[in-house]
Structures are given as structure tokens and as C-alpha cells.
Amino acid sequence: MTSLRSDILEFSVNSKMTNSPEIKAFIRENSTLFWWIKEEEKENIDTKFLVEQILNYGDEKNVKKLFELVGIDKVADIFYEQTSPERMRVNYFPQVINFFRIYFNKNAHRGLNR
């Protein structure tokens, strides 16, 4: 049986994909948001996990930089996937969900009608 901590680490660290140098630098700049992940593994965190952490715990500058690096439409897609009503568990704060649903509905150019 695996522990919850190992499940979280497996989700958050993506060893199959290499992040761009810009995303790696962004992760290093915000290293404290990933305090429980080993330093040598932080640069390989999954994009979905990065989005979740920055939207939940980042400031306005972090969110702006995330949009520049990943793209607002991609961030919106990840956000909507992670906050889907069909999901058993959602890790976003209710205020964050409310804010970004309004924000993405106005600013993200997505093919989905939300």
C-alpha cells in the first residue's frame, strides 16, 4: 500500500517530461511553494501541479509569469480539468475557484462553453 505522500509526489514530479529552462527557472524562483519536494526533483514537477500551486498560493506576479510561460488558454484548460464537478477531490480554495472561473470566462479564448 502506498502512502498519500508518495501518491502526491508521484503526481507532482514528472520524470518523463523535461520542463523548459524558463519553467525550471520559474520553479526555482518559487521553490518555497514546493517545500516538501526534494530540491533535485523540483525542476521536473508536472505542469498541472505547477498551475495548481501558483493559482492557489502565488501572487499576482507569479500568475502573470505563469500565463506568459504556459499560456493563459492552457492554464485555463488545466484549471477547468482540475476543478471539474466530476472530480472526487479538488485542491483549490473556494475563493480561488470563484475568482479564476470569472477571470478565465472573460479572458481565456477556449473552445469550451463555460
Backbone as a printed PyTorch tensor [residue, N CA C, xyz], in Angstrom:
tensor([[[  0.8410,  -1.1760,   0.0000],
         [  0.0000,   0.0000,   0.0000],
         [  0.8880,   1.2410,   0.0000]],

        [[  0.5850,   2.1880,  -0.8670],
         [  1.3830,   3.4050,  -0.9290],
         [  0.7960,   4.4570,  -0.0090]],

        [[  1.6530,   5.3160,   0.4560],
         [  1.1910,   6.3880,   1.3370],
         [  0.6630,   7.5450,   0.5040]],

        [[ -0.1210,   8.3920,   1.1390],
         [ -0.6450,   9.5740,   0.4740],
         [  0.4950,  10.4630,   0.0160]],

        [[  1.5350,  10.5960,   0.8380],
         [  2.6840,  11.4350,   0.4870],
         [  3.3440,  10.9360,  -0.7950]],

        [[  3.5360,   9.6410,  -0.9480],
         [  4.1650,   9.1270,  -2.1710],
         [  3.2470,   9.3040,  -3.3730]],

        [[  1.9310,   9.2070,  -3.1720],
         [  0.9890,   9.4590,  -4.2580],
         [  1.0800,  10.9020,  -4.7270]],

        [[  1.1840,  11.8180,  -3.7800],
         [  1.3040,  13.2350,  -4.1210],
         [  2.5950,  13.4850,  -4.8780]],

        [[  3.6870,  12.9250,  -4.3950],
         [  4.9700,  13.1210,  -5.0620],
         [  4.9580,  12.5350,  -6.4640]],

        [[  4.3300,  11.3810,  -6.6270],
         [  4.2600,  10.7640,  -7.9450],
         [  3.4740,  11.6460,  -8.9020]],

        [[  2.4030,  12.2640,  -8.4150],
         [  1.5980,  13.1590,  -9.2410],
         [  2.3730,  14.4170,  -9.5840]],

        [[  3.0910,  14.9460,  -8.6150],
         [  3.6990,  16.2540,  -8.7960],
         [  5.0080,  16.2320,  -9.5610]],

        [[  5.7430,  15.1440,  -9.5100],
         [  7.0330,  15.0730, -10.1930],
         [  6.8740,  14.2370, -11.4510]],

        [[  7.1880,  14.8450, -12.5680],
         [  7.0350,  14.1800, -13.8540],
         [  8.4130,  13.8490, -14.3970]],

        [[  8.8550,  12.6350, -14.2030],
         [ 10.1930,  12.2470, -14.6430],
         [ 10.2580,  11.9740, -16.1420]],

        [[  9.1270,  11.8420, -16.8080],
         [  9.1100,  11.5290, -18.2330],
         [  9.2430,  12.7780, -19.1000]],

        [[  8.9360,  13.9390, -18.5430],
         [  8.9450,  15.1650, -19.3180],
         [  9.9560,  16.1330, -18.7270]],

        [[ 10.6400,  16.8490, -19.5850],
         [ 11.5730,  17.8550, -19.1200],
         [ 10.9580,  19.2210, -19.3400]],

        [[ 10.9210,  20.0180, -18.2910],
         [ 10.4100,  21.3750, -18.4090],
         [ 11.4160,  22.2470, -19.1440]],

        [[ 10.9160,  23.3040, -19.7650],
         [ 11.7890,  24.2450, -20.4700],
         [ 12.6930,  24.9520, -19.4590]],

        [[ 13.8100,  25.5070, -19.9140],
         [ 14.6870,  26.2510, -18.9990],
         [ 13.9640,  27.4080, -18.3040]],

        [[ 13.0250,  28.0440, -19.0110],
         [ 12.2710,  29.1570, -18.4230],
         [ 11.3590,  28.6720, -17.2940]],

        [[ 10.7080,  27.5460, -17.5040],
         [  9.8360,  27.0000, -16.4580],
         [ 10.6690,  26.5150, -15.2820]],

        [[ 11.8170,  25.9110, -15.5530],
         [ 12.7040,  25.4870, -14.4660],
         [ 13.1450,  26.6830, -13.6300]],

        [[ 13.4790,  27.7820, -14.2820],
         [ 13.8800,  28.9980, -13.5590],
         [ 12.7100,  29.5270, -12.7330]],

        [[ 11.5130,  29.4950, -13.2960],
         [ 10.3070,  29.9430, -12.5870],
         [ 10.0560,  29.0830, -11.3500]],

        [[ 10.2400,  27.7900, -11.4800],
         [ 10.0740,  26.8780, -10.3430],
         [ 11.1040,  27.2010,  -9.2650]],

        [[ 12.3550,  27.4280,  -9.6740],
         [ 13.4010,  27.7800,  -8.7020],
         [ 13.0620,  29.0760,  -7.9740]],

        [[ 12.5420,  30.0650,  -8.7100],
         [ 12.1640,  31.3490,  -8.1070],
         [ 11.0530,  31.1770,  -7.0740]],

        [[ 10.2230,  30.1670,  -7.2440],
         [  9.0860,  29.9200,  -6.3540],
         [  9.2540,  28.6160,  -5.5860]],

        [[ 10.4750,  28.2730,  -5.3140],
         [ 10.8330,  26.9990,  -4.6810],
         [ 10.0980,  26.7480,  -3.3690]],

        [[  9.8230,  27.8030,  -2.6150],
         [  9.1660,  27.6180,  -1.3140],
         [  7.7410,  27.0900,  -1.4450]],

        [[  7.1220,  27.2540,  -2.6040],
         [  5.7730,  26.7180,  -2.8070],
         [  5.7760,  25.1980,  -2.9260]],

        [[  6.9630,  24.6290,  -3.0980],
         [  7.1150,  23.1830,  -3.2710],
         [  8.0390,  22.6340,  -2.1940]],

        [[  7.8490,  23.0830,  -0.9700],
         [  8.7590,  22.8180,   0.1440],
         [  8.9510,  21.3390,   0.4400]],

        [[  7.9920,  20.4970,   0.1700],
         [  8.0910,  19.0750,   0.5300],
         [  8.7390,  18.2220,  -0.5660]],

        [[  9.0140,  18.8260,  -1.7140],
         [  9.6350,  18.0940,  -2.8150],
         [ 11.1490,  18.2810,  -2.7350]],

        [[ 11.8750,  17.2180,  -2.9400],
         [ 13.3370,  17.2830,  -2.8970],
         [ 13.8380,  18.3070,  -3.9130]],

        [[ 14.8710,  19.0410,  -3.5250],
         [ 15.4210,  20.0950,  -4.3850],
         [ 15.7470,  19.5850,  -5.7840]],

        [[ 16.3520,  18.4170,  -5.8660],
         [ 16.7740,  17.9010,  -7.1680],
         [ 15.5980,  17.4580,  -8.0410]],

        [[ 14.4010,  17.3500,  -7.4630],
         [ 13.2220,  16.9270,  -8.2220],
         [ 12.2890,  18.0810,  -8.5760]],

        [[ 12.5010,  19.2290,  -7.9690],
         [ 11.5760,  20.3530,  -8.1610],
         [ 11.4560,  20.8040,  -9.6090]],

        [[ 12.5600,  20.8360, -10.3290],
         [ 12.5280,  21.3300, -11.7050],
         [ 11.7180,  20.4380, -12.6340]],

        [[ 11.4040,  19.2400, -12.2010],
         [ 10.6530,  18.2970, -13.0300],
         [  9.1970,  18.1540, -12.6130]],

        [[  8.6880,  19.0950, -11.8230],
         [  7.2890,  18.9730, -11.4240],
         [  6.3880,  19.0980, -12.6490]],

        [[  5.2710,  18.4390, -12.5750],
         [  4.2960,  18.3970, -13.6500],
         [  3.6680,  19.7770, -13.8520]],

        [[  3.3700,  20.1280, -15.0920],
         [  2.7610,  21.4230, -15.4060],
         [  1.4260,  21.5970, -14.6900]],

        [[  0.6440,  20.5340, -14.6060],
         [ -0.6540,  20.6290, -13.9290],
         [ -0.4780,  20.9630, -12.4520]],

        [[  0.5190,  20.3650, -11.8410],
         [  0.7970,  20.6470, -10.4360],
         [  1.3160,  22.0730, -10.2710]],

        [[  2.1530,  22.5230, -11.1810],
         [  2.6610,  23.8960, -11.1460],
         [  1.5060,  24.8900, -11.2220]],

        [[  0.5790,  24.6580, -12.1350],
         [ -0.5880,  25.5350, -12.2760],
         [ -1.3760,  25.5760, -10.9710]],

        [[ -1.6530,  24.4190, -10.4070],
         [ -2.4260,  24.3470,  -9.1610],
         [ -1.7560,  25.1380,  -8.0390]],

        [[ -0.4640,  24.9570,  -7.8720],
         [  0.2540,  25.6340,  -6.7920],
         [  0.3010,  27.1430,  -6.9990]],

        [[  0.5730,  27.5810,  -8.2180],
         [  0.6760,  29.0190,  -8.4780],
         [ -0.6880,  29.6880,  -8.3370]],

        [[ -1.7380,  29.0880,  -8.8760],
         [ -3.0600,  29.7050,  -8.7530],
         [ -3.5250,  29.7330,  -7.3020]],

        [[ -3.2190,  28.7110,  -6.5380],
         [ -3.6360,  28.6540,  -5.1340],
         [ -2.7940,  29.5370,  -4.2180]],

        [[ -1.4900,  29.5540,  -4.4220],
         [ -0.5880,  30.1710,  -3.4420],
         [  0.2740,  31.3010,  -3.9840]],

        [[  0.3070,  31.4750,  -5.2950],
         [  1.1440,  32.5140,  -5.8810],
         [  0.5050,  33.8840,  -5.7650]],

        [[  1.3170,  34.8950,  -6.0420],
         [  0.7880,  36.2520,  -6.0540],
         [  0.5090,  36.6690,  -7.5020]],

        [[  0.1100,  37.9190,  -7.6690],
         [ -0.2570,  38.4170,  -8.9950],
         [  0.8970,  38.2860,  -9.9970]],

        [[  2.1210,  38.5770,  -9.5630],
         [  3.2840,  38.4710, -10.4530],
         [  3.5340,  37.0200, -10.8580]],

        [[  3.3570,  36.0980,  -9.9140],
         [  3.5330,  34.6730, -10.2240],
         [  2.5250,  34.2150, -11.2740]],

        [[  1.2730,  34.6220, -11.1000],
         [  0.2140,  34.2160, -12.0320],
         [  0.4860,  34.7910, -13.4190]],

        [[  0.8830,  36.0530, -13.4730],
         [  1.1950,  36.6860, -14.7590],
         [  2.3290,  35.9410, -15.4650]],

        [[  3.3720,  35.6110, -14.7280],
         [  4.5110,  34.8850, -15.3040],
         [  4.0850,  33.4890, -15.7710]],

        [[  3.2300,  32.8250, -14.9860],
         [  2.7090,  31.5130, -15.3770],
         [  1.9720,  31.6090, -16.7100]],

        [[  1.1390,  32.6330, -16.8730],
         [  0.4150,  32.8330, -18.1290],
         [  1.3840,  33.0490, -19.2910]],

        [[  2.4670,  33.7960, -19.0460],
         [  3.4630,  34.0410, -20.0960],
         [  4.1700,  32.7490, -20.5030]],

        [[  4.4970,  31.9200, -19.5190],
         [  5.2660,  30.7040, -19.7870],
         [  4.4270,  29.5670, -20.3620]],

        [[  3.2490,  29.3750, -19.8160],
         [  2.4170,  28.2260, -20.1910],
         [  1.3350,  28.6240, -21.1880]],

        [[  0.8710,  29.8590, -21.1030],
         [ -0.2180,  30.3430, -21.9440],
         [ -1.5160,  30.3470, -21.1630]],

        [[ -2.2520,  31.4350, -21.2490],
         [ -3.4830,  31.5740, -20.4620],
         [ -4.5040,  30.5040, -20.8370]],

        [[ -4.6020,  30.1700, -22.1180],
         [ -5.5790,  29.1630, -22.5400],
         [ -5.2380,  27.7820, -21.9850]],

        [[ -3.9620,  27.4290, -21.9940],
         [ -3.5250,  26.1350, -21.4370],
         [ -3.7590,  26.1090, -19.9280]],

        [[ -3.4380,  27.2230, -19.2390],
         [ -3.6740,  27.3000, -17.7930],
         [ -5.1670,  27.1530, -17.5100]],

        [[ -5.9990,  27.8120, -18.3000],
         [ -7.4510,  27.7080, -18.1260],
         [ -7.9260,  26.2720, -18.3340]],

        [[ -7.4170,  25.6050, -19.3600],
         [ -7.7950,  24.2070, -19.6080],
         [ -7.4310,  23.3230, -18.4170]],

        [[ -6.2170,  23.5040, -17.9050],
         [ -5.7700,  22.7210, -16.7460],
         [ -6.6430,  23.0250, -15.5430]],

        [[ -6.9200,  24.3000, -15.3040],
         [ -7.7480,  24.7190, -14.1730],
         [ -9.1390,  24.0860, -14.2550]],

        [[ -9.7770,  24.1690, -15.4240],
         [-11.1210,  23.6070, -15.5600],
         [-11.1200,  22.0850, -15.4180]],

        [[-10.0750,  21.4440, -15.9020],
         [ -9.9570,  19.9950, -15.7220],
         [ -9.8370,  19.6540, -14.2330]],

        [[ -9.0320,  20.4300, -13.5200],
         [ -8.7920,  20.1520, -12.1020],
         [ -9.9740,  20.5200, -11.2100]],

        [[-10.8430,  21.4050, -11.6730],
         [-11.9780,  21.8310, -10.8460],
         [-13.3050,  21.2970, -11.3670]],

        [[-13.2400,  20.3320, -12.2470],
         [-14.4390,  19.7270, -12.8080],
         [-15.3000,  19.1250, -11.6960]],

        [[-16.6250,  19.2990, -11.7800],
         [-17.5180,  18.7220, -10.7660],
         [-17.4350,  17.1950, -10.6780]],

        [[-16.9580,  16.5440, -11.7300],
         [-16.8420,  15.0870, -11.7280],
         [-15.6670,  14.5860, -10.8860]],

        [[-14.7500,  15.4690, -10.5600],
         [-13.5790,  15.0500,  -9.7730],
         [-13.9740,  14.8000,  -8.3290]],

        [[-13.4190,  13.7490,  -7.7740],
         [-13.7000,  13.4120,  -6.3740],
         [-13.0590,  14.4240,  -5.4270]],

        [[-11.8760,  14.8980,  -5.7940],
         [-11.1390,  15.7950,  -4.9130],
         [-10.6520,  17.0010,  -5.7090]],

        [[-10.8790,  18.1630,  -5.1460],
         [-10.3990,  19.4070,  -5.7440],
         [ -9.5070,  20.0790,  -4.7190]],

        [[ -8.3000,  20.4450,  -5.1300],
         [ -7.3300,  21.0060,  -4.1990],
         [ -7.3010,  22.5280,  -4.1720]],

        [[ -8.1710,  23.1650,  -4.9170],
         [ -8.2130,  24.6250,  -4.9360],
         [ -9.0950,  25.1540,  -3.8090]],

        [[ -8.7190,  26.3230,  -3.3020],
         [ -9.5620,  27.0040,  -2.3250],
         [-10.8120,  27.5180,  -3.0350]],

        [[-11.9730,  27.5350,  -2.3560],
         [-13.2080,  28.0080,  -2.9990],
         [-13.0860,  29.4170,  -3.5860]],

        [[-12.3940,  30.3160,  -2.8940],
         [-12.2290,  31.6840,  -3.3900],
         [-11.3970,  31.7110,  -4.6710]],

        [[-10.4120,  30.8360,  -4.7460],
         [ -9.5610,  30.7470,  -5.9380],
         [-10.3830,  30.2220,  -7.1160]],

        [[-11.1880,  29.2110,  -6.8730],
         [-12.0520,  28.6670,  -7.9330],
         [-12.9810,  29.7540,  -8.4520]],

        [[-13.6280,  30.4580,  -7.5570],
         [-14.5610,  31.5070,  -7.9530],
         [-13.8570,  32.5850,  -8.7760]],

        [[-12.7300,  33.0710,  -8.2730],
         [-12.0080,  34.1400,  -8.9640],
         [-11.5820,  33.7100, -10.3640]],

        [[-10.9330,  32.5550, -10.4760],
         [-10.3970,  32.1530, -11.7770],
         [-11.4730,  31.6820, -12.7450]],

        [[-12.5950,  31.1970, -12.2710],
         [-13.7020,  30.9040, -13.2000],
         [-14.1710,  32.1930, -13.8580]],

        [[-14.3380,  33.2290, -13.0550],
         [-14.7440,  34.5280, -13.6010],
         [-13.6620,  35.0640, -14.5370]],

        [[-12.4130,  35.0100, -14.0870],
         [-11.2910,  35.5390, -14.8700],
         [-11.1420,  34.8170, -16.2070]],

        [[-11.1390,  33.4830, -16.1810],
         [-10.9500,  32.7220, -17.4140],
         [-12.1530,  32.8380, -18.3460]],

        [[-13.3510,  32.9260, -17.8000],
         [-14.5240,  33.1160, -18.6530],
         [-14.4200,  34.4130, -19.4400]],

        [[-13.7990,  35.4070, -18.8400],
         [-13.6580,  36.7060, -19.5000],
         [-12.4150,  36.7800, -20.3880]],

        [[-11.3190,  36.1510, -19.9910],
         [-10.0280,  36.3990, -20.6310],
         [ -9.4200,  35.2480, -21.4210]],

        [[ -9.8450,  34.0360, -21.1910],
         [ -9.2600,  32.9020, -21.9150],
         [-10.1110,  32.5930, -23.1390]],

        [[ -9.4560,  32.3660, -24.2490],
         [-10.1550,  32.0570, -25.5030],
         [-10.1250,  30.5530, -25.6940]],

        [[-11.1280,  29.9280, -25.1550],
         [-11.1840,  28.4700, -25.1660],
         [-12.3440,  28.0270, -26.0310]],

        [[-12.2580,  26.8000, -26.5120],
         [-13.3070,  26.2420, -27.3490],
         [-14.5130,  25.7710, -26.5610]],

        [[-14.3630,  25.6710, -25.2350],
         [-15.4520,  25.1690, -24.4040],
         [-16.3710,  26.3010, -23.9850]],

        [[-17.6250,  26.0150, -23.9050],
         [-18.6100,  26.9980, -23.4700],
         [-18.8420,  26.8360, -21.9830]],

        [[-18.2480,  27.6550, -21.1800],
         [-18.3690,  27.5380, -19.7220],
         [-19.0280,  28.7570, -19.1650]]])
